[in-house]
Amino acid sequence: MKSGIHPENYRPVVFKDMSNDDTFITRSTISAKETIEIDGVTYPLVKIEISNTSHPFYTGKQKLVDTAGRVDKFMNRYGNRNKK
């Protein structure tokens, strides 16, 4: 491996799935603005929209996840093309 190209600031970070409030701790270099306390230890907190605990592929349940009106935005832009 090349020396000097890999980050040195790996640390434990908490990722929180906002759709089902599941949390997991892993090592990462991602910067986080928020923190969370788990078992008396404060970790940086990164909020994510979907993880393996809520993704339909892993859960076997189909669920429409509409983040920030993406479906509505698509329908407004492309949905009415056949009506013209």
Z-matrix of the N, CA and C atoms (Angstrom, degrees):
N
C 1 1.455
C 2 1.522 1 109.71
N 3 1.300 2 114.95 1 150.17
C 4 1.454 3 120.48 2 176.26
C 5 1.514 4 109.64 3 -72.08
N 6 1.297 5 116.91 4 139.75
C 7 1.462 6 119.73 5 178.25
C 8 1.521 7 110.05 6 -89.22
N 9 1.338 8 115.61 7 146.58
C 10 1.450 9 121.16 8 174.90
C 11 1.522 10 115.67 9 85.99
N 12 1.343 11 119.24 10 3.40
C 13 1.459 12 119.30 11 -179.42
C 14 1.523 13 112.64 12 -107.21
N 15 1.314 14 118.32 13 -10.00
C 16 1.458 15 121.37 14 -177.89
C 17 1.524 16 110.79 15 -97.86
N 18 1.327 17 117.78 16 141.70
C 19 1.464 18 120.23 17 -178.35
C 20 1.527 19 111.38 18 -66.83
N 21 1.318 20 115.28 19 150.72
C 22 1.462 21 121.51 20 -177.95
C 23 1.524 22 112.59 21 -105.30
N 24 1.328 23 117.92 22 -9.77
C 25 1.461 24 120.50 23 -171.00
C 26 1.534 25 113.38 24 -97.68
N 27 1.327 26 118.05 25 44.80
C 28 1.460 27 120.73 26 173.67
C 29 1.519 28 109.33 27 -69.76
N 30 1.335 29 116.46 28 135.40
C 31 1.456 30 121.55 29 179.43
C 32 1.523 31 108.13 30 -152.56
N 33 1.321 32 118.51 31 161.47
C 34 1.467 33 120.00 32 176.17
C 35 1.531 34 110.65 33 -66.98
N 36 1.330 35 116.29 34 134.13
C 37 1.462 36 123.54 35 -179.53
C 38 1.527 37 107.65 36 -134.71
N 39 1.340 38 116.85 37 142.26
C 40 1.457 39 121.69 38 177.05
C 41 1.527 40 108.48 39 -97.41
N 42 1.335 41 116.23 40 128.42
C 43 1.452 42 122.81 41 173.33
C 44 1.514 43 107.20 42 -106.51
N 45 1.347 44 117.12 43 130.28
C 46 1.454 45 121.93 44 -177.86
C 47 1.521 46 109.68 45 -119.19
N 48 1.336 47 115.74 46 122.30
C 49 1.456 48 122.19 47 176.54
C 50 1.525 49 107.12 48 -78.85
N 51 1.325 50 117.59 49 116.84
C 52 1.458 51 121.53 50 -174.91
C 53 1.526 52 113.06 51 -76.73
N 54 1.329 53 118.72 52 -15.83
C 55 1.457 54 119.63 53 -179.23
C 56 1.523 55 112.71 54 -81.22
N 57 1.342 56 117.78 55 -25.63
C 58 1.467 57 119.26 56 179.21
C 59 1.531 58 113.14 57 -137.02
N 60 1.313 59 118.14 58 11.01
C 61 1.470 60 125.15 59 176.83
C 62 1.520 61 113.46 60 59.36
N 63 1.321 62 119.11 61 25.72
C 64 1.454 63 122.59 62 175.32
C 65 1.524 64 108.72 63 -80.79
N 66 1.325 65 117.63 64 139.31
C 67 1.460 66 121.95 65 178.78
C 68 1.517 67 109.90 66 -124.51
N 69 1.330 68 115.47 67 148.85
C 70 1.461 69 120.38 68 172.84
C 71 1.520 70 108.66 69 -146.91
N 72 1.332 71 114.62 70 150.39
C 73 1.464 72 121.88 71 -177.63
C 74 1.522 73 108.22 72 -108.01
N 75 1.318 74 115.51 73 131.81
C 76 1.455 75 121.50 74 176.51
C 77 1.528 76 108.10 75 -147.66
N 78 1.304 77 116.46 76 170.08
C 79 1.463 78 120.18 77 178.11
C 80 1.515 79 109.38 78 -90.75
N 81 1.346 80 115.72 79 137.39
C 82 1.454 81 120.41 80 -177.72
C 83 1.525 82 109.76 81 -157.53
N 84 1.323 83 115.43 82 165.86
C 85 1.467 84 121.59 83 174.68
C 86 1.516 85 111.45 84 -108.89
N 87 1.325 86 118.07 85 4.25
C 88 1.459 87 122.45 86 -176.89
C 89 1.534 88 110.23 87 -63.47
N 90 1.326 89 115.88 88 142.72
C 91 1.462 90 119.53 89 177.56
C 92 1.524 91 108.75 90 -88.06
N 93 1.321 92 116.07 91 141.59
C 94 1.459 93 121.23 92 -177.51
C 95 1.515 94 109.79 93 -132.88
N 96 1.335 95 115.43 94 142.03
C 97 1.462 96 120.82 95 179.30
C 98 1.521 97 112.25 96 -90.20
N 99 1.337 98 116.55 97 -25.81
C 100 1.463 99 120.49 98 -176.60
C 101 1.524 100 110.30 99 -107.49
N 102 1.333 101 115.03 100 162.06
C 103 1.459 102 121.11 101 176.01
C 104 1.521 103 109.16 102 -129.98
N 105 1.331 104 115.70 103 161.49
C 106 1.450 105 122.18 104 178.41
C 107 1.527 106 107.56 105 -143.10
N 108 1.329 107 115.81 106 147.01
C 109 1.461 108 120.20 107 179.14
C 110 1.526 109 108.71 108 -106.56
N 111 1.338 110 115.65 109 124.36
C 112 1.460 111 122.69 110 177.84
C 113 1.521 112 107.53 111 -129.03
N 114 1.320 113 116.20 112 122.76
C 115 1.472 114 123.17 113 -179.84
C 116 1.520 115 112.25 114 54.48
N 117 1.322 116 117.27 115 37.57
C 118 1.452 117 121.86 116 176.78
C 119 1.515 118 114.92 117 81.96
N 120 1.324 119 118.16 118 3.09
C 121 1.464 120 122.62 119 179.56
C 122 1.521 121 108.16 120 -114.56
N 123 1.333 122 116.78 121 134.05
C 124 1.457 123 122.06 122 179.51
C 125 1.520 124 109.73 123 -93.27
N 126 1.335 125 115.59 124 127.54
C 127 1.456 126 122.62 125 -179.57
C 128 1.518 127 109.62 126 -122.56
N 129 1.342 128 118.39 127 153.94
C 130 1.467 129 120.45 128 169.03
C 131 1.518 130 108.85 129 -66.10
N 132 1.340 131 117.28 130 143.89
C 133 1.460 132 122.58 131 -176.76
C 134 1.525 133 110.11 132 -115.08
N 135 1.335 134 115.56 133 128.99
C 136 1.459 135 122.43 134 175.25
C 137 1.518 136 106.88 135 -119.56
N 138 1.339 137 117.15 136 122.36
C 139 1.459 138 121.83 137 179.94
C 140 1.525 139 109.01 138 -92.85
N 141 1.343 140 115.49 139 130.44
C 142 1.454 141 121.23 140 179.20
C 143 1.519 142 109.22 141 -122.72
N 144 1.317 143 116.96 142 154.66
C 145 1.456 144 121.25 143 -175.73
C 146 1.517 145 112.70 144 -84.23
N 147 1.322 146 117.50 145 -30.49
C 148 1.455 147 120.32 146 -176.14
C 149 1.524 148 109.02 147 -150.73
N 150 1.322 149 116.07 148 142.25
C 151 1.463 150 121.39 149 178.27
C 152 1.522 151 108.56 150 -139.39
N 153 1.320 152 116.58 151 -172.72
C 154 1.456 153 118.96 152 -179.33
C 155 1.527 154 112.71 153 -67.24
N 156 1.326 155 118.63 154 -18.31
C 157 1.464 156 120.76 155 178.80
C 158 1.519 157 112.83 156 -83.88
N 159 1.339 158 117.75 157 -11.37
C 160 1.463 159 120.02 158 179.58
C 161 1.526 160 113.16 159 -125.90
N 162 1.328 161 118.53 160 -6.67
C 163 1.458 162 121.51 161 -178.58
C 164 1.527 163 110.38 162 -74.40
N 165 1.334 164 117.66 163 134.61
C 166 1.470 165 120.59 164 -177.39
C 167 1.526 166 113.97 165 -58.24
N 168 1.318 167 118.52 166 -30.29
C 169 1.458 168 120.59 167 179.81
C 170 1.524 169 111.31 168 -62.85
N 171 1.329 170 116.90 169 -40.07
C 172 1.455 171 121.21 170 -177.92
C 173 1.525 172 112.92 171 -86.63
N 174 1.316 173 118.23 172 -30.56
C 175 1.466 174 120.72 173 -176.82
C 176 1.521 175 112.20 174 -89.73
N 177 1.322 176 118.16 175 -23.20
C 178 1.453 177 121.65 176 -177.82
C 179 1.514 178 112.88 177 80.44
N 180 1.315 179 118.68 178 6.01
C 181 1.456 180 123.06 179 179.60
C 182 1.519 181 109.05 180 -112.28
N 183 1.316 182 116.62 181 133.10
C 184 1.449 183 120.34 182 176.14
C 185 1.516 184 108.50 183 -82.22
N 186 1.312 185 116.55 184 133.26
C 187 1.453 186 121.69 185 -178.85
C 188 1.522 187 107.55 186 -148.23
N 189 1.304 188 116.45 187 129.15
C 190 1.456 189 120.74 188 178.47
C 191 1.517 190 108.65 189 -83.36
N 192 1.315 191 115.63 190 118.15
C 193 1.455 192 120.96 191 177.80
C 194 1.516 193 107.08 192 -106.02
N 195 1.316 194 116.43 193 107.56
C 196 1.456 195 121.69 194 -179.03
C 197 1.523 196 107.61 195 -107.20
N 198 1.299 197 115.75 196 103.17
C 199 1.453 198 120.80 197 -177.85
C 200 1.518 199 109.36 198 -99.37
N 201 1.299 200 115.65 199 120.80
C 202 1.465 201 123.07 200 176.08
C 203 1.518 202 112.04 201 59.47
N 204 1.343 203 117.69 202 33.74
C 205 1.448 204 121.44 203 174.70
C 206 1.508 205 114.98 204 69.30
N 207 1.329 206 118.05 205 31.99
C 208 1.460 207 120.40 206 -177.95
C 209 1.523 208 112.26 207 -62.80
N 210 1.332 209 117.24 208 -39.06
C 211 1.463 210 119.94 209 179.54
C 212 1.520 211 109.96 210 -65.96
N 213 1.325 212 117.40 211 -45.30
C 214 1.465 213 120.57 212 178.37
C 215 1.525 214 111.70 213 -62.62
N 216 1.314 215 116.26 214 -40.40
C 217 1.453 216 120.40 215 179.12
C 218 1.534 217 110.49 216 -63.29
N 219 1.333 218 116.47 217 -40.98
C 220 1.460 219 120.41 218 177.80
C 221 1.520 220 110.83 219 -64.73
N 222 1.332 221 116.70 220 -45.37
C 223 1.459 222 120.07 221 -178.54
C 224 1.524 223 111.31 222 -64.40
N 225 1.320 224 117.49 223 -37.93
C 226 1.463 225 119.85 224 177.70
C 227 1.522 226 111.20 225 -65.89
N 228 1.311 227 116.61 226 -35.80
C 229 1.453 228 120.25 227 -176.53
C 230 1.523 229 112.57 228 -82.24
N 231 1.340 230 117.70 229 -44.74
C 232 1.462 231 120.76 230 -171.52
C 233 1.529 232 114.35 231 -119.90
N 234 1.303 233 119.05 232 -12.11
C 235 1.462 234 121.98 233 -172.71
C 236 1.509 235 114.86 234 -70.08
N 237 1.317 236 120.11 235 -27.56
C 238 1.457 237 122.54 236 -173.85
C 239 1.520 238 112.75 237 -100.09
N 240 1.292 239 119.26 238 18.25
C 241 1.469 240 121.02 239 -176.61
C 242 1.521 241 112.86 240 -71.00
N 243 1.323 242 118.60 241 -31.53
C 244 1.461 243 121.03 242 -178.46
C 245 1.516 244 112.75 243 -78.89
N 246 1.308 245 119.49 244 -15.76
C 247 1.463 246 122.86 245 -178.28
C 248 1.514 247 113.13 246 -79.31
N 249 1.317 248 118.73 247 -15.90
C 250 1.473 249 121.52 248 -176.04
C 251 1.467 250 112.05 249 -74.61
